[in-house]
């Protein structure tokens, strides 16, 4: 499981390196190739936590009208 989280964290990091700042839902959709199963979501957010702990990414929230969007980017 730890290996899988690390591998997925690498995919997220490479996605952000290639695409820059992105909506977290778009990153999840692209990295997981549309797979929205519960286990995949847990792995994705565990990988986000890993990257945050390693100080590799930042998260920010922005309001667009009545919607609050979450963005991630490389640090």
For each residue, the residues with C-beta under 8 A, 3 or more apart:
1: 4 5
2: 5 6
3: 6 7
4: 1 7 8 43
5: 1 2 8 9 43 46 47 50
6: 2 3 9 10 47 50
7: 3 4 10 11
8: 4 5 11 12 31 43 44 46 47
9: 5 6 12 13 47 48 50 51
10: 6 7 13 14
11: 7 8 14 15 31 47
12: 8 9 15 16 27 31 44 47 48 51 57 72
13: 9 10 16 17 51 56 57 74
14: 10 11 17 18
15: 11 12 18 19 22 27 30 31
16: 12 13 19 20 21 22 27 57 72 73 74
17: 13 14 74
18: 14 15
19: 15 16 22
20: 16 73
21: 16 71 72 73
22: 15 16 19 26 27 71 72 73
23: 26 27 69 70 71
24: 27 28 48 59 70 71 72
25: 28 29 70
26: 22 23 29 30
27: 12 15 16 22 23 24 30 31 72
28: 24 25 31 32 41 44
29: 25 26 32 34
30: 15 26 27 33
31: 8 11 12 15 27 28 44
32: 28 29 35 36 40 44
33: 30
34: 29
35: 32 40
36: 32 40 41
37: 40 41
38: 41 42
39: 42 43
40: 32 35 36 37 43 44
41: 28 36 37 38 44 45
42: 38 39 45 46
43: 4 5 8 39 40 46 47
44: 8 12 28 31 32 40 41 47 48
45: 41 42 48 49
46: 5 8 42 43 49 50
47: 5 6 8 9 11 12 43 44 50 51
48: 9 12 24 44 45 51 52 57 59 72
49: 45 46 52 53
50: 5 6 9 46 47 53 54
51: 9 12 13 47 48 54 56 57
52: 48 49 55 56 57 59
53: 49 50
54: 50 51
55: 52 75
56: 13 51 52 74 75
57: 12 13 16 48 51 52 72 73 74 75
58: 72 73 74 75
59: 24 48 52 70 71 72
60: 70 71 73
61: 68 69 70 71
62: 68 69 71
63: 66 67 68 69
64: 67 68 69
65:
66: 63
67: 63 64
68: 61 62 63 64
69: 23 61 62 63 64
70: 23 24 25 59 60 61
71: 21 22 23 24 59 60 61 62
72: 12 16 21 22 24 27 48 57 58 59
73: 16 20 21 22 57 58 60
74: 13 16 17 56 57 58
75: 55 56 57 58
